[in-house]
């Protein structure tokens, strides 16, 4: 043992002098200009990924789980996004020709809700104005003129038929039920049964023939009347549409001028005008009271009928400055791509374009979407659909239940929306490697890898930046500030986490958690600031909550149940250490390692390996040790060692 220099105990752990800090506590410090400590390599990659506009250059930020990956992505994306143009609003409106295929409308940011409000005002105005038009004296006069014209033509047809019937000795009877031709008697009234019985068979035959001829003439007259009625209905409909078109065009014209630069909106407004004119009765009919019945059938209300003119604003960017930056913490398919809701009606599920709800892709369209890779991969449909959406560059809302036959009801198929987005995934480096190797599409889509370091060199400038990060945590979380002794202990703790006296840990999430715990103990003390004792207490209590197994093992060692010798020397025996993990806690356990030598041909025999109780790392270590022993002692003779 004398061949190796001894390391002084004070060298095993670095100490930080609190007096070396140029501040009393973190309240004296300015917030860091760069909210991210270190990570120059990752920052450069993120800037590149944000700046490049080529397709399929999405970003994967790889790093430790407590390095604040999502926060780092959010900070850098928001810094860039504020200078980018605000994307447009997106709306869904009724497709009047194919209602099961709603149309999407792109409109300038902030104008979506304006369009919705304008459409509501337009429909309310038409609901008020259109009935007034059809109740006006001018319209009634024009409608009465058409009716009088029809009545004259109808009377002329009936009069002509009546004259022909009388000339043949018959009578034309006209009633609400229709027209009837009967033979005339001697006194000019309809023939009686007695008069008919007194007629000869030849007279009866001639009467029947005349009656058939006259009935054919009556059918022709009825046909003419039906044609006149159809012409009247056509004229009335034409008059109604003409009057409606005049009012609708008058009130829709201001909106056509307002949205003159929005091509899709103009197309929608024109289709609304056509549909209102075609369905004018929905505006002018009065609600009818339902008659009492054992099983009354509810009829669609006027409001539900007029809902087809509504505007469903699924993306409203009126409050967004620059490009949106969205964080989706639960990327299930409905949360990511949107959902088509349903409403129960008459025992069935009903839906329309007003029940389309947006997903994170809609809200982030034209900007950036941040997700944890592992959270996304937990939802198979979301991951596959996202790759398809990025490939096709469109957001398509599909009903997963319908695709797999869960719902038998018919649904709608909204028009896809063009997709322009930058996806940022955060996750473990090992997960990136797995996806890169096992998913060809992932490698093609996520071409930018921002690899986060887990430590930074412990330089004076880095310690000051570290202290400013602590100050930011205190202000953001609303906890007590830390004095210089507390900062010194936090720096020491950070070095302990890296197991390197020249490094500081960049797993700042762990530092933030420790600050929260230290603040709790500072509160119990009634202190104004967090000091070194509070930080140390937080560290010790954290260890105490997790080291029960370690204490039990130490107890077994003290009772010589686990036998470890620490004094003197013994041939064929050394002490080693194994590292055990209990989730959030790691500790070392001393182990006695023994070896015996005997004559044989097996070489080195590892009992743990032969009994299959060892792991891969232990087996590899035994094999390396075996090679060393063979090289040192078994050049000229066989070696058997257990």
C-alpha positions as CSV (number, residue, x, y, z in Angstrom):
1,X,0.0,0.0,0.0
2,X,3.0,2.3,0.5
3,X,3.5,2.5,-3.2
4,X,0.4,4.7,-3.6
5,X,0.3,8.3,-2.2
6,X,-2.3,8.9,0.4
7,X,-4.9,11.6,-0.3
8,X,-5.5,14.0,2.5
9,X,-9.1,14.0,3.8
10,X,-9.5,17.7,3.1
11,X,-8.8,17.0,-0.6
12,X,-11.7,14.6,-0.9
13,X,-14.2,17.4,-0.9
14,X,-13.9,20.9,-2.1
15,X,-15.0,23.7,0.2
16,X,-16.3,27.1,-1.0
17,X,-15.5,30.2,1.0
18,X,-18.7,32.3,1.4
19,X,-16.6,35.4,1.8
20,X,-15.4,35.1,-1.8
21,X,-18.8,36.1,-3.1
22,X,-19.3,39.8,-4.0
23,X,-22.8,39.9,-2.6
24,X,-24.6,39.4,0.7
25,X,-27.6,37.5,-0.6
26,X,-29.2,36.7,-4.0
27,X,-31.6,39.6,-3.5
28,X,-28.7,41.9,-4.4
29,X,-28.1,40.1,-7.8
30,X,-29.5,41.1,-11.2
31,X,-31.4,38.4,-13.0
32,X,-29.3,36.7,-15.7
33,X,-29.5,38.0,-19.2
34,X,-29.2,34.5,-20.5
35,X,-31.6,32.3,-18.6
36,X,-29.7,29.2,-19.5
37,X,-26.4,28.4,-17.8
38,X,-23.7,27.1,-20.1
39,X,-24.9,24.7,-22.9
40,X,-23.1,26.6,-25.7
41,X,-23.3,23.5,-27.9
42,X,-27.0,23.0,-27.4
43,X,-27.8,26.7,-27.8
44,X,-26.0,26.7,-31.2
45,X,-28.0,23.7,-32.3
46,X,-31.3,25.2,-31.2
47,X,-30.5,28.5,-32.9
48,X,-29.7,26.5,-36.1
49,X,-32.9,24.5,-35.8
50,X,-35.0,27.6,-35.3
51,X,-33.3,29.6,-38.1
52,X,-33.3,27.0,-40.9
53,X,-36.6,27.0,-42.8
54,X,-36.1,23.8,-44.8
55,X,-38.5,21.0,-44.4
56,X,-38.0,18.2,-41.9
57,X,-35.5,20.2,-39.7
58,X,-37.4,19.6,-36.5
59,X,-35.5,19.7,-33.2
60,X,-34.8,17.0,-30.5
61,X,-33.3,18.4,-27.3
62,X,-31.5,15.6,-25.5
63,X,-30.4,15.8,-21.9
64,X,-31.0,14.8,-18.3
65,X,-34.6,14.8,-17.1
66,X,-33.8,17.6,-14.5
67,X,-31.9,19.9,-16.8
68,X,-35.0,21.9,-17.6
69,X,-35.2,20.9,-21.2
70,X,-38.8,22.2,-21.8
71,X,-38.0,25.5,-20.1
72,X,-34.8,26.0,-22.2
73,X,-36.7,25.2,-25.4
74,X,-39.5,27.7,-24.3
75,X,-37.1,30.5,-23.5
76,X,-35.2,30.3,-26.8
77,X,-38.3,29.8,-28.9
78,X,-40.1,32.7,-27.4
79,X,-37.1,34.9,-27.9
80,X,-37.1,34.1,-31.6
81,X,-40.9,33.9,-32.0
82,X,-41.6,37.4,-30.9
83,X,-39.9,38.8,-34.0
84,X,-41.7,36.5,-36.4
85,X,-45.1,37.3,-38.1
86,X,-48.3,36.4,-36.3
87,X,-50.0,33.5,-38.1
88,X,-53.6,33.8,-39.4
89,X,-56.7,32.7,-37.6
90,X,-58.5,29.6,-38.7
91,X,-62.2,29.0,-38.9
92,X,-64.6,26.2,-39.9
93,X,-67.8,27.1,-41.7
94,X,-70.6,25.2,-43.2
95,X,-70.2,23.6,-46.7
96,X,-73.7,24.3,-48.0
97,X,-73.3,21.9,-50.9
98,X,-71.7,19.1,-48.9
99,X,-72.6,19.7,-45.2
100,X,-70.6,16.6,-44.1
101,X,-67.4,18.3,-45.4
102,X,-67.0,21.6,-43.5
103,X,-64.7,24.2,-45.2
104,X,-61.7,25.7,-43.5
105,X,-61.1,29.5,-43.8
106,X,-57.8,31.3,-43.3
107,X,-58.2,34.9,-42.2
108,X,-55.8,37.5,-40.8
109,X,-54.9,37.3,-37.1
110,X,-57.6,38.7,-34.9
111,X,-60.3,38.8,-37.7
112,X,-61.7,35.4,-37.0
113,X,-63.8,36.5,-34.0
114,X,-64.7,39.6,-35.9
115,X,-66.1,37.5,-38.7
116,X,-68.0,35.4,-36.2
117,X,-69.5,38.5,-34.6
118,X,-70.3,40.0,-38.0
119,X,-72.1,36.9,-39.2
120,X,-74.2,36.8,-36.0
121,X,-75.1,40.4,-36.5
122,X,-75.9,39.8,-40.2
123,X,-78.2,36.8,-39.4
124,X,-79.9,38.7,-36.6
125,X,-80.5,41.6,-39.0
126,X,-81.9,39.4,-41.7
127,X,-84.2,37.7,-39.1
128,X,-85.6,41.1,-38.4
129,X,-85.7,42.6,-41.9
130,X,-86.8,39.7,-44.0
131,X,-90.2,39.1,-42.3
132,X,-90.9,42.9,-42.6
133,X,-90.3,42.8,-46.3
134,X,-92.8,39.9,-46.8
135,X,-95.4,41.6,-44.6
136,X,-95.1,45.0,-46.4
137,X,-97.9,46.4,-48.5
138,X,-95.8,46.6,-51.6
139,X,-94.9,42.9,-51.5
140,X,-98.5,41.9,-50.7
141,X,-99.7,44.0,-53.5
142,X,-97.3,42.3,-56.0
143,X,-98.2,38.9,-54.6
144,X,-102.0,39.7,-54.8
145,X,-101.5,40.8,-58.4
146,X,-100.0,37.4,-59.2
147,X,-102.9,35.7,-57.4
148,X,-105.5,37.8,-59.3
149,X,-103.8,37.0,-62.6
150,X,-103.9,33.3,-61.7
151,X,-107.6,33.5,-60.6
152,X,-108.5,35.1,-63.9
153,X,-106.8,32.4,-65.9
154,X,-108.3,29.7,-63.8
155,X,-111.8,31.3,-64.1
156,X,-111.4,31.5,-67.8
157,X,-110.5,27.8,-68.1
158,X,-113.4,26.8,-65.9
159,X,-115.8,29.2,-67.8
160,X,-114.8,27.8,-71.1
161,X,-115.1,24.2,-69.9
162,X,-118.5,25.0,-68.3
163,X,-119.8,26.4,-71.6
164,X,-118.7,23.3,-73.6
165,X,-120.3,21.1,-71.0
166,X,-123.6,23.0,-71.1
167,X,-123.7,22.8,-74.9
168,X,-123.6,19.0,-74.6
169,X,-126.4,18.9,-72.0
170,X,-124.3,18.4,-68.9
171,X,-123.6,20.5,-65.8
172,X,-120.2,21.4,-64.4
173,X,-120.1,21.4,-60.6
174,X,-117.1,23.2,-59.0
175,X,-116.3,22.8,-55.3
176,X,-113.4,22.8,-52.9
177,X,-113.1,19.0,-53.6
178,X,-112.6,19.6,-57.3
179,X,-114.8,19.5,-60.5
180,X,-117.6,17.1,-61.4
181,X,-119.5,16.7,-64.7
182,X,-123.1,15.3,-64.4
183,X,-125.9,15.0,-67.0
184,X,-128.5,17.7,-66.9
185,X,-132.2,16.9,-66.4
186,X,-135.3,18.3,-68.1
187,X,-135.4,21.3,-65.7
188,X,-131.7,22.1,-66.1
189,X,-130.7,20.5,-62.8
190,X,-128.7,17.3,-62.4
191,X,-130.5,14.3,-63.9
192,X,-132.5,12.2,-61.4
193,X,-132.4,8.5,-61.0
194,X,-136.0,8.2,-62.4
195,X,-135.1,10.2,-65.5
196,X,-132.0,8.1,-66.0
197,X,-134.1,4.9,-65.6
198,X,-136.7,6.1,-68.3
199,X,-133.9,6.5,-70.9
200,X,-133.4,3.8,-73.5
201,X,-130.2,1.8,-73.7
202,X,-129.1,3.7,-76.8
203,X,-129.6,7.0,-75.1
204,X,-127.7,5.8,-72.1
205,X,-124.8,4.7,-74.3
206,X,-124.7,8.0,-76.1
207,X,-124.8,9.8,-72.7
208,X,-121.9,7.7,-71.5
209,X,-119.9,8.4,-74.6
210,X,-120.5,12.2,-74.2
211,X,-119.7,12.0,-70.5
212,X,-116.3,10.3,-71.3
213,X,-115.5,12.9,-73.9
214,X,-116.3,15.7,-71.5
215,X,-114.3,14.1,-68.7
216,X,-111.3,14.0,-71.0
217,X,-111.9,17.7,-71.7
218,X,-112.1,18.2,-67.9
219,X,-108.8,16.4,-67.4
220,X,-107.2,18.8,-69.9
221,X,-108.7,21.7,-68.1
222,X,-107.5,20.4,-64.7
223,X,-104.0,20.0,-66.2
224,X,-104.1,23.6,-67.4
225,X,-105.1,24.7,-64.0
226,X,-102.3,22.7,-62.4
227,X,-99.9,24.3,-64.8
228,X,-101.2,27.7,-63.9
229,X,-100.8,26.8,-60.2
230,X,-97.3,25.7,-60.8
231,X,-96.6,28.9,-62.8
232,X,-98.1,30.9,-59.9
233,X,-95.9,29.1,-57.4
234,X,-92.9,29.7,-59.6
235,X,-93.8,33.4,-59.9
236,X,-94.3,33.7,-56.2
237,X,-91.0,32.0,-55.5
238,X,-89.3,34.2,-58.0
239,X,-90.9,37.2,-56.4
240,X,-89.9,36.0,-52.9
241,X,-86.3,35.3,-54.0
242,X,-86.1,38.7,-55.7
243,X,-87.3,40.5,-52.6
244,X,-85.0,38.4,-50.4
245,X,-82.0,38.9,-52.7
246,X,-82.5,42.7,-52.6
247,X,-82.5,42.8,-48.8
248,X,-79.7,40.2,-48.3
249,X,-77.4,41.8,-50.9
250,X,-78.1,45.2,-49.3
251,X,-77.0,44.0,-45.9
252,X,-74.2,41.7,-46.9
253,X,-72.5,44.3,-49.2
254,X,-70.7,46.1,-46.3
255,X,-69.1,42.8,-45.2
256,X,-68.0,42.1,-48.8
257,X,-66.2,45.4,-48.7
258,X,-64.8,44.8,-45.2
259,X,-63.3,41.5,-46.1
260,X,-62.3,42.3,-49.7
261,X,-58.7,41.1,-49.1
262,X,-59.9,37.7,-47.7
263,X,-60.6,35.6,-50.7
264,X,-62.0,32.6,-48.7
265,X,-64.3,34.9,-46.7
266,X,-65.7,36.5,-49.8
267,X,-66.4,33.0,-51.2
268,X,-68.1,32.1,-47.9
269,X,-70.3,35.3,-47.8
270,X,-71.5,34.7,-51.4
271,X,-72.4,31.1,-50.5
272,X,-74.3,32.5,-47.5
273,X,-76.2,34.9,-49.7
274,X,-77.2,32.1,-52.1
275,X,-78.3,29.8,-49.2
276,X,-80.3,32.5,-47.4
277,X,-82.2,33.2,-50.6
278,X,-82.8,29.5,-51.3
279,X,-84.0,28.9,-47.7
280,X,-85.9,32.1,-47.1
281,X,-88.7,30.3,-45.3
282,X,-86.4,29.6,-42.4
283,X,-86.3,33.3,-41.7
284,X,-89.9,34.2,-42.2
285,X,-91.8,31.3,-40.8
286,X,-93.3,31.8,-37.3
287,X,-92.7,29.2,-34.6
288,X,-95.6,26.8,-34.3
289,X,-96.8,25.4,-31.1
290,X,-96.5,21.7,-30.9
291,X,-99.8,19.9,-30.5
292,X,-100.1,17.6,-27.6
293,X,-99.5,14.0,-28.5
294,X,-98.7,10.8,-26.6
295,X,-95.2,10.8,-28.1
296,X,-94.5,14.4,-29.3
297,X,-91.6,14.6,-31.8
298,X,-89.4,17.7,-31.3
299,X,-88.9,19.7,-34.4
300,X,-85.7,21.6,-35.2
301,X,-85.9,25.1,-33.7
302,X,-85.3,28.2,-35.8
303,X,-82.1,28.8,-34.0
304,X,-80.8,25.4,-34.8
305,X,-81.7,25.9,-38.5
306,X,-79.9,29.2,-38.6
307,X,-76.8,27.8,-36.9
308,X,-75.6,26.7,-40.3
309,X,-74.5,30.3,-40.9
310,X,-72.3,30.4,-37.8
311,X,-68.5,30.6,-37.8
312,X,-66.5,28.2,-35.7
313,X,-63.2,30.0,-34.8
314,X,-60.9,27.2,-33.9
315,X,-57.7,29.4,-33.8
316,X,-57.8,32.9,-32.5
317,X,-54.5,34.7,-32.6
318,X,-55.8,38.1,-31.7
319,X,-53.8,38.1,-28.4
320,X,-50.7,36.5,-29.9
321,X,-47.6,38.7,-30.6
322,X,-45.4,37.0,-33.1
323,X,-45.4,33.3,-33.7
324,X,-47.1,31.1,-31.0
325,X,-45.0,28.8,-28.7
326,X,-47.2,26.0,-27.4
327,X,-46.3,23.4,-24.8
328,X,-48.5,20.2,-24.9
329,X,-48.0,18.2,-21.8
330,X,-50.5,15.5,-22.7
331,X,-50.3,14.8,-26.4
332,X,-53.2,12.4,-26.7
333,X,-54.7,12.4,-30.2
334,X,-57.6,14.7,-29.4
335,X,-55.3,17.1,-27.6
336,X,-52.9,17.2,-30.5
337,X,-55.1,17.0,-33.5
338,X,-58.5,18.2,-32.2
339,X,-61.8,16.4,-31.8
340,X,-65.2,16.3,-33.4
341,X,-67.7,16.4,-30.5
342,X,-71.1,14.9,-30.6
343,X,-74.5,15.8,-29.1
344,X,-77.3,13.4,-28.2
345,X,-80.5,14.0,-30.2
346,X,-83.5,11.7,-30.4
347,X,-81.4,8.8,-29.0
348,X,-78.6,9.3,-31.6
349,X,-75.4,11.2,-31.7
350,X,-75.4,14.3,-33.8
351,X,-72.5,16.5,-34.9
352,X,-71.8,19.4,-37.3
353,X,-69.0,21.9,-38.0
354,X,-69.7,24.0,-34.9
355,X,-68.6,21.0,-32.7
356,X,-65.1,20.9,-34.2
357,X,-62.5,21.6,-31.4
358,X,-58.9,22.4,-32.1
359,X,-55.8,20.7,-31.0
360,X,-52.3,21.8,-30.1
361,X,-51.2,21.6,-33.7
362,X,-53.9,24.1,-34.7
363,X,-52.8,26.6,-31.9
364,X,-49.1,26.2,-32.8
365,X,-49.6,26.3,-36.5
366,X,-47.3,29.0,-37.9
367,X,-45.1,28.7,-34.8
368,X,-43.6,26.1,-32.5
369,X,-44.9,23.1,-30.6
370,X,-42.9,21.7,-27.6
371,X,-43.6,18.1,-26.3
372,X,-41.8,15.5,-24.2
373,X,-40.8,12.7,-26.5
374,X,-41.7,10.0,-24.0
375,X,-45.2,11.5,-23.4
376,X,-45.8,11.5,-27.2
377,X,-44.6,7.9,-27.7
378,X,-47.1,6.7,-25.0
379,X,-49.9,7.6,-27.5
380,X,-49.2,5.5,-30.5
381,X,-51.9,7.1,-32.7
382,X,-50.6,10.6,-31.9
383,X,-47.0,9.6,-32.9
384,X,-48.1,8.0,-36.2
385,X,-50.5,10.8,-37.0
386,X,-47.9,13.4,-36.3
387,X,-45.4,11.9,-38.6
388,X,-48.1,11.7,-41.3
389,X,-49.1,15.3,-40.7
390,X,-45.5,16.5,-41.0
391,X,-45.1,14.5,-44.2
392,X,-48.3,15.8,-45.8
393,X,-48.0,19.3,-44.3
394,X,-51.6,19.4,-43.3
395,X,-53.7,18.9,-40.1
396,X,-56.4,16.4,-40.7
397,X,-59.0,15.9,-37.9
398,X,-60.0,12.2,-37.9
399,X,-62.2,10.3,-35.5
400,X,-60.1,7.5,-34.0
401,X,-63.3,5.8,-32.8
402,X,-64.8,5.8,-36.3
403,X,-61.5,4.5,-37.9
404,X,-61.6,1.4,-35.6
405,X,-65.3,0.9,-35.6
406,X,-66.0,2.1,-32.0
407,X,-68.7,4.4,-33.2
408,X,-71.3,3.4,-35.8
409,X,-72.6,6.9,-36.2
410,X,-71.8,8.9,-39.3
411,X,-69.5,11.8,-38.7
412,X,-68.1,14.8,-40.6
413,X,-64.8,15.1,-42.5
414,X,-63.5,18.7,-42.0
415,X,-61.3,20.1,-44.8
416,X,-57.6,19.7,-43.8
417,X,-55.7,22.8,-42.8
418,X,-52.2,23.5,-44.2
419,X,-49.5,22.9,-41.6
420,X,-46.5,25.1,-41.1
421,X,-44.8,24.3,-37.8
422,X,-41.5,23.5,-36.1
423,X,-41.8,20.6,-33.6
424,X,-39.4,20.5,-30.6
425,X,-39.2,17.2,-28.7
426,X,-37.3,16.9,-25.4
427,X,-36.1,13.7,-23.9
428,X,-33.4,11.3,-22.9
429,X,-30.3,10.9,-25.2
430,X,-30.9,7.1,-25.2
431,X,-34.4,7.6,-26.4
432,X,-33.1,9.7,-29.3
433,X,-30.7,6.8,-30.2
434,X,-33.5,4.3,-30.1
435,X,-35.8,6.3,-32.3
436,X,-33.0,7.1,-34.7
437,X,-32.2,3.4,-35.1
438,X,-35.7,1.9,-35.1
439,X,-37.9,4.6,-36.8
440,X,-36.7,5.6,-40.2
441,X,-39.2,8.5,-40.4
442,X,-37.9,10.0,-37.2
443,X,-34.4,10.2,-38.6
444,X,-35.8,12.1,-41.6
445,X,-37.9,14.5,-39.6
446,X,-35.7,15.4,-36.7
447,X,-32.5,16.3,-38.3
448,X,-31.4,18.7,-35.5
449,X,-30.1,17.3,-32.2
450,X,-29.4,19.7,-29.4
451,X,-27.4,17.7,-26.8
452,X,-27.5,19.2,-23.4
453,X,-24.4,18.9,-21.2
454,X,-24.9,17.8,-17.6
455,X,-22.1,19.9,-16.1
456,X,-20.0,23.1,-16.6
457,X,-16.5,24.1,-15.6
458,X,-16.4,25.5,-12.1
459,X,-15.0,28.9,-12.9
460,X,-15.6,32.2,-11.1
461,X,-17.8,33.5,-13.8
462,X,-19.8,30.2,-13.8
463,X,-20.4,30.5,-10.0
464,X,-21.7,34.1,-10.4
465,X,-24.1,32.9,-13.2
466,X,-25.1,30.0,-11.0
467,X,-25.9,32.4,-8.2
468,X,-28.0,34.6,-10.5
469,X,-29.9,31.5,-11.6
470,X,-30.6,30.8,-7.9
471,X,-31.9,34.4,-7.6
472,X,-34.2,33.9,-10.5
473,X,-35.6,30.7,-9.0
474,X,-36.2,32.5,-5.7
475,X,-38.2,35.3,-7.5
476,X,-40.1,33.0,-9.8
477,X,-41.1,30.6,-7.0
478,X,-41.8,33.3,-4.4
479,X,-39.4,31.8,-1.8
480,X,-36.8,33.3,0.4
481,X,-33.6,34.5,-1.1
482,X,-30.3,32.8,-0.2
483,X,-27.4,34.3,1.7
484,X,-23.8,33.8,0.7
485,X,-23.3,30.8,3.1
486,X,-26.3,29.1,1.5
487,X,-24.9,29.8,-2.0
488,X,-21.6,28.3,-1.0
489,X,-23.3,25.1,0.2
490,X,-25.4,25.0,-3.0
491,X,-22.2,25.2,-5.1
492,X,-20.7,22.4,-3.0
493,X,-23.8,20.3,-3.5
494,X,-23.7,20.9,-7.3
495,X,-20.1,19.7,-7.4
496,X,-21.0,16.6,-5.4
497,X,-23.7,15.8,-8.0
498,X,-21.1,15.8,-10.7
499,X,-18.6,13.9,-8.6
500,X,-16.0,16.3,-9.9
501,X,-14.5,19.2,-7.9
502,X,-13.9,21.2,-11.1
503,X,-17.5,20.9,-12.4
504,X,-20.9,22.3,-11.5
505,X,-24.1,20.3,-12.2
506,X,-26.5,21.7,-14.9
507,X,-29.4,19.6,-13.6
508,X,-31.0,22.8,-12.3
509,X,-34.3,21.2,-11.7
510,X,-32.6,19.3,-8.8
511,X,-31.2,22.6,-7.5
512,X,-34.7,24.2,-7.7
513,X,-36.2,21.3,-5.7
514,X,-33.5,21.6,-3.0
515,X,-34.2,25.3,-2.7
516,X,-37.9,24.6,-2.1
517,X,-37.0,22.2,0.6
518,X,-34.4,24.5,2.2
519,X,-37.0,27.3,2.2
520,X,-39.3,25.1,4.2
521,X,-36.7,24.6,6.9
522,X,-35.8,28.3,6.8
523,X,-39.5,29.0,7.5
524,X,-39.4,26.6,10.5
525,X,-36.5,28.7,11.8
526,X,-38.3,32.0,11.1
527,X,-35.3,33.1,9.1
528,X,-35.4,35.9,6.5
529,X,-32.9,34.1,4.2
530,X,-31.9,30.6,3.4
531,X,-28.5,29.9,4.8
532,X,-26.0,27.0,4.7
533,X,-27.6,25.2,7.6
534,X,-31.0,25.2,5.9
535,X,-29.5,23.8,2.7
536,X,-27.5,21.2,4.6
537,X,-30.7,20.2,6.5
538,X,-32.5,19.8,3.3
539,X,-29.7,17.6,1.9
540,X,-29.6,15.5,5.1
541,X,-33.4,15.2,5.4
542,X,-33.6,14.2,1.7
543,X,-31.0,11.5,2.4
544,X,-32.8,10.4,5.6
545,X,-36.1,9.9,3.7
546,X,-34.4,7.5,1.3
547,X,-31.6,5.7,3.1
548,X,-33.5,3.1,5.1
549,X,-32.0,0.2,3.1
550,X,-28.5,1.7,3.6
551,X,-29.0,1.8,7.4
552,X,-30.3,-1.7,7.5
553,X,-27.2,-3.0,5.6
554,X,-24.9,-1.0,7.9
555,X,-26.7,-2.5,10.9
556,X,-26.0,-6.0,9.5
557,X,-22.4,-5.2,9.0
558,X,-22.1,-3.9,12.6
559,X,-23.6,-7.2,13.9
560,X,-21.1,-9.2,11.8
561,X,-24.0,-10.7,9.8
562,X,-22.3,-9.2,6.8
563,X,-18.7,-10.0,7.6
564,X,-16.2,-7.4,6.5
565,X,-12.6,-7.2,7.9
566,X,-11.0,-3.8,7.9
567,X,-7.8,-4.5,9.9
568,X,-4.5,-6.1,8.8
569,X,-3.9,-8.2,5.7
570,X,-4.9,-11.7,4.5
571,X,-3.8,-13.7,1.6
572,X,-6.6,-14.3,-1.0
573,X,-8.9,-11.6,0.4
574,X,-9.6,-8.0,-0.4
575,X,-12.4,-5.6,0.3
576,X,-14.4,-4.0,-2.5
577,X,-17.5,-1.8,-2.8
578,X,-20.7,-2.2,-4.8
579,X,-23.0,0.7,-5.7
580,X,-26.7,0.1,-4.9
581,X,-29.6,2.2,-6.1
582,X,-33.0,2.5,-4.5
583,X,-34.7,4.7,-7.1
584,X,-33.7,8.2,-5.9
585,X,-30.8,7.2,-3.7
586,X,-27.4,5.6,-4.3
587,X,-25.0,4.3,-1.7
588,X,-21.9,2.1,-1.4
589,X,-21.9,-1.3,0.3
590,X,-18.5,-2.9,1.3
591,X,-18.0,-6.4,0.1
592,X,-15.4,-9.1,1.0
593,X,-13.8,-10.6,-2.1
594,X,-12.0,-13.9,-1.6
595,X,-10.0,-16.2,-3.9
596,X,-8.6,-19.8,-3.5
597,X,-6.1,-21.6,-5.6
598,X,-6.1,-25.3,-6.4
599,X,-4.7,-27.7,-9.0
600,X,-6.9,-28.1,-12.1
601,X,-7.6,-27.1,-15.6
602,X,-10.5,-24.7,-15.3
603,X,-8.5,-21.5,-15.1
604,X,-10.3,-18.8,-13.1
605,X,-13.8,-19.8,-11.8
606,X,-16.2,-17.0,-10.7
607,X,-18.7,-18.5,-8.3
608,X,-21.2,-15.7,-8.7
609,X,-21.1,-16.2,-12.5
610,X,-21.3,-20.0,-12.4
611,X,-24.3,-19.8,-10.0
612,X,-25.9,-17.1,-12.3
613,X,-26.1,-14.6,-9.5
614,X,-23.9,-11.9,-11.1
615,X,-24.8,-9.2,-13.5
616,X,-23.1,-8.2,-16.8
617,X,-20.9,-5.6,-15.2
618,X,-19.7,-8.0,-12.5
619,X,-19.0,-10.7,-15.1
620,X,-17.1,-8.3,-17.2
621,X,-15.0,-7.3,-14.2
622,X,-14.2,-10.9,-13.3
623,X,-13.1,-11.6,-16.9
624,X,-10.8,-8.5,-17.0
625,X,-9.3,-9.6,-13.6
626,X,-8.9,-13.1,-14.9
627,X,-6.9,-11.8,-17.9
628,X,-4.7,-9.8,-15.6
629,X,-4.0,-12.8,-13.3
630,X,-3.3,-15.1,-16.3
631,X,-0.9,-12.6,-17.8
632,X,0.9,-12.1,-14.5
633,X,1.0,-15.7,-13.1
634,X,0.2,-18.2,-15.8
635,X,2.8,-17.9,-18.5
636,X,4.5,-21.2,-17.8
637,X,2.0,-23.3,-15.9
638,X,-1.8,-23.7,-15.7
639,X,-3.7,-21.7,-13.2
640,X,-6.8,-22.7,-11.3
641,X,-8.3,-20.1,-9.1
642,X,-11.7,-19.8,-7.4
